[in-house]
Amino acid sequence: PTGVMGNSDSRASFGEAAARIVEQDVSEEDDEFWGLLLGTEISIEDCFEILSPESVRKIRGRESALRVLFRRLAREMEALTALSRTANFGDDAVTRANTCIRLLTRIMPFILEEPDSATCADVFWTEEDCLGDRILSGIVSFLFLQRYTVPAPTAPVGAGVMDSHEAPTTKVDPTCVWLGGVGLSKDALLPKPNAAMLRRRIEVLRCLLVTLSGPLFQTVEEFEAQPSRWLTGFVSGALPYTGNTFVSLMSVAFRYDPVGYGLPYVGHLSSGVEEELADLSLQVLCVAMDFDPAVNRRAVPESADDEQPAPPAVEYTNAFRDSLKAVEKHNELDLMFSGFVRMLSTRYQALNTFLPSSKRSVECHQEVLVLLWHLVTVNPGFLKRAAACNSNKLLVPILYLLDASRTRQSLELGLLHMCSFILLVMSSDREIAVRLNEPYKEHVSIQIPTFTGNHGDFMLLVLHKTITESVHLPGNESLVDMLLTVLSNTSAYIKSYCLESCLKIMNLLQRFGHPRRLLKGPNNHTSLGFVLDILNNAVQYQYEGNHALVYSILRAKDNLVAIQNLTVSNDDDPGEEEDGTQLNGDPPEDPPGPEHWKPTMDWLQSWKSELQLGTLVRLIDGLLPKVEQECVEHELTDMDEILRFLSQQTMVGLLPVPHPIIVRTYQSNKFTSVWFTSYLWGVIFTRSQRLPLYDWHKIKLIMINR
């Protein structure tokens, strides 16, 4: 049976054939030899053990042996694809298909190790015999190979079952889709695969993922200049079953249920095969979505002769991103939304149970976030639908993961940035921001002050914690500003901040408006601008429900005056300046500013004149005397009484005309695109350790810490 360890005879037979092709030239027409190599049942573990890295590199170094091996593999896969539509596809064909996939899984990483190899380029990408495209087509066809990975159709040939030469590319063939849900009705009647077919799907997906792992072996500059041909070929839309691949992987990923209908311990009954299939489906989807033709728009091949004109530039396409962008049916967007919520929520729900270990937590949460990132940036309709489905259900697990990533290890730091990017895009949607006013009733294990408020309060308290833990670390300026932007984007729509949130906002004002910090670095004032935006938005657009925040602003008069009166003294070191306007505690610690940089009055005026202080100053001038008078006349000492007095006031005629609401969001660029690529492959490499797929010494894209 498939998937079990090969017995000693088959292992010896395979070992003998493998040793021969490593050391000797073998004819492509030697059917006896190839029957021995490909017709022997061998497990993936034995294949890896028998074919050592040194053996594979020997094959790679002999162009004739490499060419013969891959030509024969391509022929075998093409023959098996044709055979699969007949009743003659039996156990022997299954064995040959298994061996093809396992050999490719073992050999492909070593082919990709040397992206600039002229030998590999000649073998795989010559126009007369493009072996690379044939191998890619064979692997993708194996995902939908009848009697191997999908059941044979019940309809007779000619009644809707496509001939091998008619295999669709981007069009979906409903007779061999794995599962419905996205791109095909969830209720579509599809033949159910057996357990062996599910295991084969896993092996073919792993082989495909390995074949697409070329970016791992390129530096950032190399990847930008010349993306892997295997990757660009896969996403081009020219391969058979591209549409089926998108529909099947999306449906498998988003219909995976690690929870088990919400019943205790039921999630533990789901098979490991289902989880691994969902994992690999997510990883292949993420790799496919990661290649953005808008960033890698043109690749201009280098001209061999300076006097000769360079060949025309290459235009890339990505059929997977196009398909993701085209998803617009509400039931499909809802399925994706519920899948995201279900998988991400397990990360905190598994900790919040009365019965120990009664709920499982998925390990693919980082891949889920990467796919969510691509969805929110590629398909604008998803965010609109997410707001209609209650986007707070998605927001809570993202904030939990953001908080859980604060251990500062490399992958966790990547997770922190990943969550921040997603929050930035979500915060730019008005309907999602309005949803934040819904009461917060979840129970999530995060160390923040106990509060009674809305989801906007929950987000602010979590982000405040992350900001204050990150601000003193060098290199985190962009992260801090991104999280402050999230708070700024949503602040105009939050009807009421709870008292705990108001205290945290004023803590941000104290921290980022402190003269010592402002004069320490040339760009430190940027963070203060975001905090002032939060205050201005709340005062101008939500005064009626934010009396506690208004009261906090009145109490922070000295801080705002210190900012307004800030000057540069040439006699004093700004790092030693004290102004006595702290709300409480010691001045915040900040990373040192750049060497040899000194603040000047011209620099100070260039940004100080842009600060939005006018509204807050007029608020203080208009309200503070009234509050002080009321406190004296009626001996008010209780804050609730002061808030009641503030609720009776009006700012009409005192404040300037409300400013336009400014929403900042992510703009695609090659620098962040490369960061997402590096993060994704770091996650995949870390989670691909069951088999020794890659030689970590050869990896260039990411830094491997052993």
N, C-alpha and C positions, 0 to 999 in steps of 0.2 A: 504494500500500500504506500501511497505517496506520503512523504514527510517523515518516515521512520528511518533509523540509521541503516545504511547499507550493510549487508552481511559481508563476511570476510572475502568471499569469492568475488563479489561485485566490486568491493573496494580494491582488491588486488588487480582486477581487470582494468578498472579505471586508472589506477596508479601506473600500470604498465603503459597504457595508451598515452597518458599525460606525460610520462617521462620521455616517450618517443618524440612527441611533438615539441617538447622543450629542447631536445638535443639534436634532432634530425629533421631534414626536409621531408615532408609528406606530400604526396600528390593530392590535389583537390578531388581527383577522380578515384581515389583508393577507397571504394565503398566498404571494403572489409574493415579497414582501420576506423573509418568514421562510424561505422556501425558499432564497433567496440567502444569507441569513446562516447558517442551520444546515446547508444542504446543500453547503456549500463545504468541500473538504478543506483543512484548515489545521493546521499543526503547533502544538504548545504554545508553542514559542519565538516563532513569528510572532504568535500570539494575544497574548502578553505584550508584544511590541514594538508592535503596532498599537494595542492598547488601553492607552494610557498611564495612569498613576495619575490624572492630571488628568481624562482622559476618563471614567474609571469614577466619579470623585467627582461629575462633572457629572450622570451618570445617577442617582446616589444622591440628588442634591439636587433632582431633579425627580420628585416622588412618582408622577405618572401614568406617566412613562416606566419607572420602576423596577417599578411594579405590572404593567404590560403585559409587560415583558421576562420577569419571573419567572413570570407566569401562562402565558405561551407556552412557557417552558422546562418547567414542570410538565406542561402538556398534551403536549408532545413526548415527555417521558420516559414518561408513562403510556401514550401510544400505542405507543411502541417496546417497552415491556414486554409489551403485549398482542400485538404483531406478532411478538415473538421466539419464540413457540411455534408459529409457522407456517413453512412453507418459503419464504415471501415475504420473510424477513429476509435481505436481500442486502447488497451493497456500499454501496448508497445509505443503508440503515438504519445500517450501521456508521459511515459518515461523519457522519450526523446525531447518533448517540450520542456519537461522539468530540467533536464540536463542543459539544454540551451540557455534557459534563464539563469541557472546557477553558475554556469561558466561565465556568462556576461556579468553577473553580479560580482564575481571574483575578479575579473580581468579589467573591467571598465575604469575603476579608480586609478589603476596604473597607467592606462592610456591617457587619462586626464592630468596625471601628475606633471607632464611636460607639455603645456599648452602651445609652446613654440616649436615643437618637434616637427621637422620637415618630413620625417618618415611617416608619422601619423597623418599629417596633412595629405601626403601623397596617397596613402592607403585609403583614407576615408572620404576625402573630399575632392577627388578628381572628377571632372565632368563626365567622362565616358563611363565610369562605374562608381557612382556615388554611394559607396558602401555605408557611409554614415546615415544617409536617409533611409536606406534599406533596413538597417538595423533598428533605427527608430520606428519605422513603420511596422517592423515585426514585433517589437515590444508592445507598442500600443495595440496592434491587432490581437496580441495574446490576452489583453485585458478583456476582450469580447469574443474569445475563441469558443465556438460551440463545442459542447461536450468536455470542455476543459475548465473554463472559468464561467461560462454561462450555459444553462441547460439548452438542449437542442429545441428549436421551435416546434410547436405542435403542427403548424401549418405546413403543407407540402411545399417543396421548392417551386417557385413560380407564383406562389400566392402571398406575396409580400416579403418573402425572405430574399435578401439581396445577394447577387452573385459576387464572388470575390473581386472581380474587376469593377464592381459597382459600389464597393465599400464607400460610404459617405465620408465627407471631411467634416465640415462644420454643421451640416444637416444631421438631425438626430434620427437614428434607426431605432424605432421603439421595440423591435423584436429582440434586442440584446442589450437593453439598458439594465443596470444592476438594480436600481431602485428608483421609484418616482418620488416627486416632491418639489424639485426645482427643475424647470424645463420640461417636465412631464408630470401629468396628474399624480398626486399622491395615491389615488385610488386605482391607478392603472393595474390591470391584471397581468402580472408578470410571473413567469415560472420561477419557482423557488429553488435556489441553488442548494446543493448538499454541502456538508461540512468540508469535504475535500476541495470543492470548488472555492469556498471561502479562503482556505489556506493557500490555494494557488493564486488567488487574487492578491493576497498579501505578498507572496514571493515576487509576482510580476511588478507590483507597485514598488517594492523595495529595489528591484532591478532598475526600474524607470528612474527612481529618485537618485540612485547611484550614477546613472548615466547623465543626469542633469546637474551633477555636483561639480562641474568644471569651475564655477566661480571660487570654490574653496582653494584651488591651486593657482589662483591669479592674485596679484597685488591689486589694490584699488585702481591704480593707474592702468594696469593691463586690462582689467575688466571694463573700464570706461572706454579704452581705445578699441578693444576687440572682444566683445562678449563671446562666450562659448558657442560654437556652431551647433552643438547638440541642443543647447537651450533655445537658441533662436529658431532652430528647425522645429522643435517641439511645439512652440507657441505660434508658429507661423500660420496655422490653419490649413496647411497643405497635407498633413498626415491623415491617414484614414481614422475614422472614429473620433476626431477631435471633439465634435459636438457630444457624442456619447460619453466621452471621458469627462467633460465638464458637468453634464447632467448627473452622471453616476456618482462622481466624487462629491459633488455638492449635496446630493440627496443622502448619501451615506453619512457624511459628516454631520449634517444638521438634523438627521433623524436618529442619530445615536443617543441612546438613553442610559446614562450611567446611574440615574436616580432610581429606576425601577418603579415607575408610577407613584413615587413619593412614599411608598411603604417601607418601614424599617427593614433593613437587611436584604431587601429584594434586589437592590443594585449589585450585591455581591454574587448573585446568581447568574448574572450575565457573563457570557464566555469571554475569555481573554482574546479569542479570535475577533470578536466584534470590536473590542477596544483597540486592538492593533490595527485592524482595518480602518477604523475611524482616524487613528493617529496618522497612518501613512497617507490616507486620503487628504487630510488637512495639510500635511507637509508638502505633498505634490502640488496641491492647489496654491499654497503660499509661494512655492518656488515659481510656478507659472505666473502668478499675479505680480510677482516682484519685478519682473522685467518690464520696464515702462518705456515704450517706444518714444514717448514725448521727451524723456530725458536722454535716452540713447538714440536720438533721432537719426543721426547719420553717421555711418562709419566710412571714412575715406581711406581706402587702401593706399599704402605707401607705394609710390612709383619707384620701380627698380632703377630707372634712369632719370636724372633730373631734367634732361632735355626732352624726355617724353612726357606727354600730358598724363596726369593721374587717371586711373580708371574711374568711371562714374561712381558716385557715392551710393551706398547701400541703404535702402529704406526698409526699416523693420516694421513688423506688425505683431500684434498679440491678440489672437482670437479669444483667449481666455478672459482678458480684461474687457474686450468688446462684449463678450457674452455676459460678464458680470454687470456691466453698465446697462445692458438691455433688459435685465430682470425688472419687471414693473408690475406684474400681477400682485394684487394685495395678498392673496393666499400664499404666494411664494415668499414675498417679503416677510409676512407674518411667521412662516415656518422658519426662516433664517433668524428672525428676531428671537423667537422662543428657543431656538437651538443655542444661540449665543448665551441667553439668560440661563438656560438649564445647565450648560457646561461650566460657565464661569462661576455660577452661584455655588457649585459644589465645593469650591475652595474655602468658603466660610461656613456653609451649612454643615459640612462634615464635622466641624468643631462645636456646633451649637446643637447638640443632641442630648436628650435625657438618657437614652440607651447607648452605652459605649460602642463606638465603631459601627453604628447602625446605618450610617450613610457613607458612601464612597466619594472620594475626591479625585477628579480627573488630573492626569499629569500633562495633558496637552494644552493647558490654559494659555501658554505663550503663543503656540501656533494659532489658537482661537483668536487671540488679540491681534496677531499679525493679519489674519484674514479679515477681521473686523475693520482694521485700519484701511485695508485696501477697499473694502466695501463702502465705508463712509467717505472716502476720497474719490472713488470712481463713480458711485451710483448715488446722486443727490436725492433720489426718491426714497432711499432707505431711511434717512434721518427723519423725513416727514412722516413716514409710516411708523417709525420707532416712537415718535412723539404721540401718535394716535394709540399705540399699543401700551403706553405708559413707559417712557424712556427711563424713569427712575429705577425700574427693575433691572436695567442694564447698568445704570450709573453706580448703584450700590456695590456690586461685585468689582467694578473697575476701581472704585475708590479703596475697597478692601485690598485689592492686589497692589495698588500703589503704596498703601501703608505697609503692607507685608514685605515690600521690596527694599526697605530702608536698611538692610544689612550691609549694603555697600560692596558686596562681592560683585564680580564683573557682570554675570548674567542678571543678577537682581538689579544692578544699576541700569542695565539695558531695559529690564521690565519696568522700572520706574519711569524712564523716558518714554517707553512705548505707551504706557497708560496716560502720560501727560499729553502726548501728541493726540491721542484719541479724545481726551477731554477738551482739548483746544478746539478740535473740529466740532464736537458736540455742542460746545458753549456758543458757537456762532449761529446756531439755529434758534430762532425766536420761540417756537413752540416748545422746544425742549427746555429753554430757560423758564418759560411760564410754568411748565410742569413742576419745577422745583418748589413751587408754593404748596404742594400737597404735603400733608402732615407726615412726619417721619415716625414710623412705628416698628422698624426692623430691629433685630437684635444682632449686632455684628461686633465681633471681638476686636475692637480698636480702642486704644487708650486715649480717649478724648474726654473732655468734661461732660458730665451728665447734663442733658438739656431737654427741654420740651420745645419743639419747633418744627420746621419743615425740612425738606430735602436740601434746600439751599443752605440752611444752617449746618447740616451734616457735611455737605461738601466743603463749606468754608472752614469748619473745625479740622477736618482731615487735611486739607491743603495747607492750612496755617501750620499744622504740626510738621508737615513735610518741608515747607518753606523755611521754617526756623531751624530745622535740623540740617538743611542743605546750604544755607546762606553763608556759613562761615567756612565752607570747604572751597578751596580754589577750583576754578573751572566750572562751577555750577551756576554762573550768572544767567546763562540762557535758560536753564531749567527753572530757576526762580522767576524770571520774567515771564516764562510761558505759563506757569501756574497763576501768577498774578493777573495775566491776561484772561485766563479762564474766569477768575472772580470778577474782573472788570466787565467782561462781556455779558455776564448774567446779572450784574448788580442793578441794572435799570428795571428788571422785571421781578425782583424779589420784593413782595409786598411788605414783609416784616422780618427783620432779623431779631433773633432772641438775644437776651442780655449777654449770654456767653459769647455769641458771635460778635456783638458790638465790642466787647472787651478785646477780642482777638484782632478786630480791624484796627482798633486804636493802638494795639501793640505793634501792628505792622507800620502804622504811621510813625510811632516812636522809633522803631528800628530803622526804617528806610529814610526817615526825615531827620535823623540825627546829624547835626553839623559835622561831627567827626567822620561819619561814613560818607556824607556827600562830598567832602573835600579830599577824600582818600583816593578816589579813582575817577577817571575822565567820564565813565559811563554810569556811575552809581546813581545818578539822578533819574535814570530811566525807571527804576523800580518805584521811586517815589511818585512818578507820574501816574503809574497804574493804581497806586493806593488812593491818590487824589481823585482819580476817575471813579473809583468805587464810592467814595463819599459824595461826590458831586451827583452821580446818577441816583443814589438813594435820596438825596435831598431834593433834587429837581423833579424826580418822577414818582417817588414813593414816600413823600413826606408824611402823609396821613397815617401810615402804618409803622413808621420808623422813629417814633418819639424817643425810644431808648437810645438809638444811634445819634439823634439830634442832641440829646442831653450829653452823650459822650463827646460829641464834637465841641460843645460849649465848654466842657471841662478840659479839653485839649487846646484851649486858646493859646497857652504859652508855647506849645509846640509849633503851632501854625505861625505865630508871630516870629519865633526864632527862624523859621524857614524864610519868612518874608524879609527879615532883616539880615539874612546871611551875607557875610562879606568875607573877602580873602585878606588875611593879614600877612604881610611879607616878613613880619618880625617873628611870627609864631609858626611852629610846626603844626599843621592841621591835625596830625595824629595825636597831639597833646592838648588840643583845644577843648575846653569845657564850657558849657553854656547854662548848666543848671536847670534845664527844662525837661528832664526826664520825667516820665510818669511814675516809674518805679524801677528799682534795681539798678545794677551797673550798666554802663553803656554796652551795647552789643559788640561782640567780637566779629571782626570782618577779616577776610583775607587781605594781605598787603596789596597796596596799589602797585602799578608798574614802576620799575626803577627809573630814576632820572625824570620823573614826571612831577611837575608842580602846578597847583591850581593858579589861575590868573583871573583878573577881573573880567577880561574879555570872554574867557571861557565861561565864567560864572554867569554873566549876563546873557550869553548865547542860549542857555537853557532855562535860566530862572524866569526870563520874560515870557516863556511859553507855559509855565506852570499855571494850572487852573485853580488859583487861590481866591479869585474874586467872589464867587458864589459863597464860599465858606466864610469869608471875612464879612460879607454883608449879612449872612445868617447870624453870625456871632454879634455883630453890631446891632442887629435888630432885635434879637431875643435875649441876649445875656443880661442887659440892664433890667428888662422886665422880670426875668427869673430872679435876679438878685433882689429886686424890690419886693417881689411876692414873698420871697423867703423871709425877708426882714419884717414885713408887715404882718404876715400870718404865722411867723415862726415855724416855717416848714423845715422839717429835717428828714422826713421820709421820702425816699425816691419815688414811690408810687404816687405821692401827692404832687411832686414836681412833674411827673409824666402826665398826670391828669391835667395840670395847668397847661403844659405844652400842647396837649391835644385840643385845647380850646383856642389856640392861637392859629393865625393864618399867615402864610408867607406871600399871599397875593399882593403885588405891588412893591414888595420888598426885595425879592430876588429877581435877577435878570431873566429875560426870556429863556426858557429851557434850551440848552444846546442840543444839537443833533446827537442821537445815540450812535456811538462809534463802536463797531464790532470788528475785531481783528481775528483773522483765521490763518490757517496754514497755506503757504504757497509752495507748490512743488519746485524743487531744485535738485541739482545733481549731488550736492553735498549730503542732504538728508536722505536722498535715495540710496546712496552708497552706505550710509549708516544703517538703514533698514535691511539692506542686503547682508551686511556683516552680522547684524544681530540675528537675523533669521538663520543663517548658516551656523552661527555659534550654538543656537538652540538645537538645530538638527544634529550637529556633530556630537553635542553633549548627550543627546538621547538616542544615539545610534551605536552604543557600545556593546550590545549583545554579541554582535559579530565584528571581528576586526576589519571593518570595511576600508578604513583609511589609514595610511601611514602619517601620523601627525607631524613627523619631521618635514614633510613635503608641503604642508598647508601654509599658505601665504596670506589669505584674506583676513584671518583672525589670529590672535595670539593665544597659543595653547599653554596653560599653566599646568605642569605635571606635579 
